[in-house]
Amino acid sequence: MAAHLQGSLFDQTDEIRLGPLEGVRRTELGHGAWIDVLPGWLGGADALFESLSSGVPWRAERRQMYEQVVAVPRLLASYQEGDALPHPVLDEARDALSAHYAAELGEPFTTAGLCYYRDGRDSVAWHGDTGGRASRADTMVAILSVGAPRDLVLRPRGGGRLPLRRPLGHGDLIVMGGSCQRTWEHAVPKTARSVGPRVSIQFRTRGVH
């Protein structure tokens, strides 16, 4: 399942390791929503991409859309609470995020969902992670990206301002917090540009999907 990845010029190491989280920068979005971004949180991100792209049991899904069943334009893998994650550094990342955000979040991150974007044709449409408790309460979703950068685009529900665009890859972290899942939407749009493959790892709390 592995695809060719053009490595980052700024991450020339095979040692997979996390940096400190103190460097995260917060952007207040309004209406109680915010995002934290930390570029290059994970060193050796290209090595982790190679491990995940070839070692994770990826699955292709099909979903009903209007009057037809279509292929989901990305590959997926899910790890529920208590499941062994596909690389030890992901356990470290989940624990580090749980500790860093403990005062705000009040509970640990417990699950991990992985998405494999093979090229620019793979995408995810506008949505908020409002399944379960997130439909009525504030929460956090933390996304670690490895592989080639792809744009994560955010916009307020109902419009009213230009979307925010954050290119994420090569070990970058974004955390969407507060009311973000209920009052904003996010997407990874298709692109006609030549882009390499990317894997994103989404950490969520219990009962949020």
C-alpha positions in Angstrom: 0.0 0.0 0.0 3.0 2.3 0.3 3.3 5.1 -2.2 6.3 7.2 -3.1 7.0 10.1 -0.8 9.3 13.0 -1.5 11.1 13.5 1.8 11.2 16.8 3.7 14.4 18.8 3.4 14.0 19.8 7.0 13.5 16.4 8.5 16.6 14.4 7.5 16.5 11.8 10.3 15.1 8.3 10.7 14.9 8.8 14.5 11.2 9.0 15.2 10.7 11.3 18.2 8.4 13.9 19.6 9.4 17.4 20.4 8.0 19.6 23.3 4.4 20.9 23.1 5.2 24.2 24.7 5.7 25.7 21.2 2.0 25.4 20.1 0.5 28.6 18.9 -3.2 29.3 19.4 -5.6 31.1 17.1 -8.9 32.1 18.5 -11.6 31.6 15.8 -14.6 33.1 17.7 -17.7 31.7 19.3 -15.6 29.6 21.7 -13.6 27.8 18.9 -9.8 27.8 18.6 -7.0 25.9 16.9 -3.5 25.2 18.2 -0.8 24.5 15.5 2.8 23.2 16.0 4.8 22.6 12.9 7.3 19.7 13.0 6.2 18.4 16.3 7.3 14.9 15.2 10.9 14.4 14.1 11.5 11.4 11.7 8.0 11.9 10.3 8.9 10.6 6.9 10.1 7.3 8.5 6.8 7.1 10.4 4.9 7.7 7.2 6.7 4.7 5.6 6.0 2.5 8.6 2.3 3.4 8.6 1.6 3.4 4.9 3.0 -0.1 4.5 2.1 -1.6 7.9 -1.4 -0.5 8.8 -4.3 -2.7 7.7 -5.9 0.0 5.6 -9.5 -0.5 4.4 -11.4 1.0 1.6 -15.0 2.0 2.3 -18.1 2.8 0.2 -20.9 5.1 1.3 -24.4 6.1 0.2 -24.4 9.5 -1.5 -27.7 10.6 -2.8 -28.9 7.8 -5.0 -25.7 5.9 -5.5 -23.0 4.2 -3.5 -19.5 5.7 -4.0 -16.0 4.9 -2.9 -14.7 7.0 0.0 -11.8 8.9 -1.5 -9.2 7.9 1.1 -8.2 4.7 3.0 -9.1 4.3 6.7 -8.0 2.6 9.9 -9.6 2.8 13.3 -8.2 2.1 16.8 -10.6 2.1 19.7 -9.9 2.6 23.4 -7.5 -0.2 24.6 -6.4 -1.2 21.0 -2.7 -1.3 20.4 -1.7 1.5 18.1 0.4 0.7 15.0 3.6 2.5 16.3 4.8 3.2 19.8 5.3 6.9 19.1 1.6 7.2 18.6 1.0 6.0 22.1 3.6 8.6 23.2 1.8 11.3 21.2 -1.6 10.4 22.7 -0.2 10.5 26.2 1.7 13.7 25.7 -1.4 15.4 24.3 -3.6 14.1 27.2 -1.1 15.5 29.7 -0.6 18.9 27.9 -4.4 19.5 27.6 -5.5 17.9 30.8 -6.5 21.2 32.5 -8.7 22.3 29.5 -9.9 19.0 28.3 -10.6 17.2 31.7 -10.1 13.7 30.2 -7.6 11.8 28.1 -7.5 11.2 24.4 -8.4 7.5 24.0 -9.0 6.6 20.3 -7.2 7.1 17.1 -8.5 7.2 13.5 -6.0 7.1 10.6 -6.6 8.4 7.0 -4.4 7.7 4.1 -4.5 10.3 1.3 -2.7 8.6 -1.6 -2.6 11.6 -4.0 -4.5 14.8 -4.8 -7.6 12.9 -5.8 -8.1 11.7 -2.2 -10.0 14.1 0.1 -12.5 14.6 2.8 -15.6 16.9 2.4 -16.7 19.7 4.7 -17.7 18.3 8.1 -17.4 18.6 11.9 -16.6 15.7 14.2 -20.0 16.0 15.9 -20.7 12.3 16.5 -21.6 11.3 20.1 -21.0 13.8 22.9 -19.4 16.3 20.5 -22.8 17.2 19.1 -23.7 19.1 22.3 -20.4 19.7 24.2 -17.0 21.2 23.6 -14.2 18.8 22.9 -10.8 18.5 21.2 -9.6 16.6 18.1 -5.8 16.5 17.7 -4.4 15.7 14.2 -0.8 14.6 13.6 0.2 14.6 9.9 3.0 12.7 8.3 3.9 12.5 4.6 3.5 15.3 2.0 1.6 18.4 3.2 -2.0 18.7 2.3 -4.2 21.7 3.1 -6.6 21.5 6.0 -9.3 24.2 5.4 -11.6 25.5 8.1 -14.7 27.7 7.7 -17.5 28.8 10.1 -20.8 27.0 9.8 -23.1 29.2 7.8 -20.2 31.1 6.2 -19.6 34.8 6.9 -15.8 34.9 6.5 -13.1 33.5 4.2 -11.9 29.9 5.1 -8.6 29.4 6.9 -6.0 27.2 5.2 -3.3 25.3 7.0 -0.9 23.0 5.0 -0.1 20.0 7.3 2.4 17.2 6.8 6.0 16.1 7.8 5.1 15.8 11.5 2.9 18.9 11.9 0.2 19.0 14.7 -3.1 20.8 14.8 -5.6 20.7 17.7 -9.1 21.9 17.1 -10.7 22.8 20.4 -13.6 24.4 22.3 -16.7 24.6 20.1 -14.7 24.1 16.9 -16.5 20.9 15.9 -19.9 22.4 16.4 -19.4 25.9 15.1 -16.8 25.3 12.4 -16.3 22.8 9.6 -13.1 21.4 8.2 -12.1 19.6 5.0 -9.1 18.3 3.0 -10.0 19.3 -0.6 -9.0 17.6 -3.8 -6.2 19.2 -5.7 -5.0 19.1 -9.3 -1.5 19.9 -8.1 1.0 17.1 -8.0 1.1 16.1 -4.3 2.6 13.1 -2.5 0.9 10.8 -0.1 -0.1 11.7 3.4 -1.3 10.0 6.5 -3.2 11.8 9.3 -3.7 10.5 12.8 -6.7 11.9 14.6 -6.8 11.5 18.4 -10.2 11.8 20.1 -11.7 11.4 23.5 -14.2 8.7 24.6 -17.5 8.9 22.9 -16.5 11.4 20.2 -16.4 10.5 16.5 
